[in-house]
């Protein structure tokens, strides 16, 4: 794909990155979920959504993406 894009130049292969505050909130949410504190974990999910970070909980763990 990268070879094809070297000609077309339309794909973005850069990894999405989040700031330190968002990273700390993700860690805090992970700990809260481990403790079963779903209400606070959801509060952090909503806060992150407001910061442009969408969270999906999967069987393999948390997946996030920038919106």
N, C-alpha and C positions, 0 to 999 in steps of 0.2 A: 504494500500500500504506500509506503514511504517513497518507493521508487516512482510509482505512478504520480504521486503528489509532487515529486520534484519537477515534473513537467507541468502539471495543472496548477499547483500552488493554492489549493482550495481547502485542504484539510488542516485541522489543528491537532497536533500530537502532543501538545504541552499538557502536563498534569495540572489539574485544578489544585489550587492551594488555598488554605484558609489562614486567618490570622491567629495569633497566640490566644486571644480571648475566646475565639470559637473553639480552638483546640482544647482549652481548659474546660469549657462548658461540655464538650463531648465526653471528656474524661469523667467529669462530675456526674453526668447523666448515666454513664456506664456503671458507676459505683452505686448510684441510686437504684437503678434497675436490678442490680445484683442483690441489693438489700430488700427489694420488693416495694420500694417507695415510688409507686407508679404516678402518684399525683405530682410530685416534685419533678420526676423525670419528664412528664408531659409538659410541665411549666417550662422546662429548659428547651424542649422540642419547639414550643411556640416561640420562645425568645430567639432561638437559632433561626427559625423560619423568618422572623422579622429582620434578621441580620443577613438574609439571603442564602441560608444553608438549609437544604431540604434533607430530612433524615428518613431512611427506610430501615426497619428492623427485619432482618432476614434470618433464616436458620443458621447461616454462616457468620452472623454478626451484623453490626451496624454498617450501613452504606450511606454515604452522604454525597451530595452534589450541590454545586452552586446554582442558584436560580437567577 
